[in-house]
Each structure stands twice: as structure tokens, then as C-alpha cells.
Amino acid sequence: MATLQILTIIFLMIIVVLSVIVGTRAHQKEKEATARRFKQMQLANRAERVEQHIKGLVDINTDTIATDVLYDFYLDTLRELLQHADDPERVEVMIAKAEEARDSGSVIFNPEAEALSFQAKTNYKERLTKVAKMLLFLRRKGRISNNHYQACYDYLRWLNLWIQLNRQLVQANTNFINGDARVAQTLYGVILSHIKSDSIERPEKKILEDFVKERMKKMLSPSIEAAQNAEDPEEALTQLIQNLDQPTPPSP
């Protein structure tokens, strides 16, 4: 009888120990699964944010200097997500699409671009601010050098200037094409003033400056030639300069 009781106690103890072991392992697995799900969500959210930053610049991105940094971070995030994903094939497709999109490069800067709506300009400015914050975060994380960050920041400053000048440039181009040289000269002059007063050094800025100067040269050449052929060239040139100093305000 005593032997039976001892065996019963031993059996119960074994059951308790096994229950503890099984419970501990189940708890550990649950803990690991929770940590994995959290990591998945964290990486997925990060990848989505960076992807939105990249997409936000697509239509005005004339240089890959900033998006290359974002693509590096985006692809690294996706590759890390691949190690924790429940559906690795979907993540692999995302990586392939990102690499293909990156290889497509940037758009060509066009001084005769179409007008941006007020809402579009507002959206772009918000996106540029968010991209600048992301680049600052990456610099602090040591993913890019200070010089590289400054070059990216200057590029974003240029894009902001380009967005500001868009409406005036479109109006100037329209008036130039329609033969309203007076208004076109005024607008091109305002644009040139903005360009020269900004310290940013960018290839796109030089292209825009040369474009505006060439347009103004085309408009002024006949007037200058006529003044030079006048009976009193000096007086005619003085009158021409005075007319240029009295610009017609741009139409709203």
C-alpha cells in the first residue's frame, strides 16, 4: 500500500514537472511569436514610410542623389523583413519591384513644364519636408556622411525653389508663346531675380537660368536692334531701358 502511494506521488510529480516544462515552452513560443509579429509590423511600417517618400518625389525628381539614399534604406529594410516574414515570396516581389524602379532613374528637367495646382504645390512642399526629416534621421544613424546629407539637402532646397517658381514660369512661357513680350519680360525678370538671389548651386538651376536669359534675349533683340538703327541710338536705348524699368504686373 505504501509503495502504491509512493508511486502515485512520483507519478503526480512527474505530471507537474512535465506540465511546467510544457507550459514554459508554450509561453516561450508565444513570446517569440509576439516578438516576431512586432518586428514584422515595425519593419513593414518603416518600409511603407520610406516607399511613400520615394513615390512622393517621382514626378519632380531630376536627380537620384536623395532617392538613392532612400532606396538603400528601403531595400535594407525589406531584406530584414524577409528574415521575419510569414510570406517571404511577397517580400521578394517587393524587393524586385524596388530594384526595377530604382534602375528607371530620374526625370529630365524641363523649364517648359506644366503648371502645378495649388494643392499639388502644397503636397510637394509637405513631402520635401518629410524627406528632409528622413534624411536627417539617416545621417544621425550614420548611414550617410555629413557632406552627402548636405548635398541631398541642397537638392531638396532646389526642388522647393523650382516649385515656387513654377506658376510664374508657366505664365511667362505662355505669354512668350502668345507674343505678349511685355508681360513675359516682367515675369522672366522676376524669375531671374529669384534665381540669382538664391545661393543654391545645382545643374537644374543653371539650365533654368540659361533658358530664361535666352528667352529674354530673343524678346529684346529686335528692340535693341531697332534702337541701334534709330536716328539717335543713345536716346532710343535710354528709352528702351526706361520701359523695361516699368514692368507690367503679372495677371492673377
JOTA-V261831 format. One line per field, one symbol per residue. burial: b if it has 16 or more other ideal C-beta (glycine too) atoms within 10 Angstrom, else e. A space follows every 10 residues. Layout:
burial=???
//
This chain:
burial=eeeeeeeeee eeeeeeeeee eeeeeeeeee eeeeeeeeeb eebbebbeeb bebbebbeeb bbbbebbebb bebbbebbeb bbebbeeeee beebeeebee bbeeeeeebe beeeebeeee beebeebbee bbebbeebbe eeebeeebbe ebbebbbbbb bbbebbbbbb bbbebbeeeb bebbbbbbeb bbeebeeeee ebebbeebee bbeebbeebe eebeeebeee eeeeebeeeb eeeeeeeeee ee
//
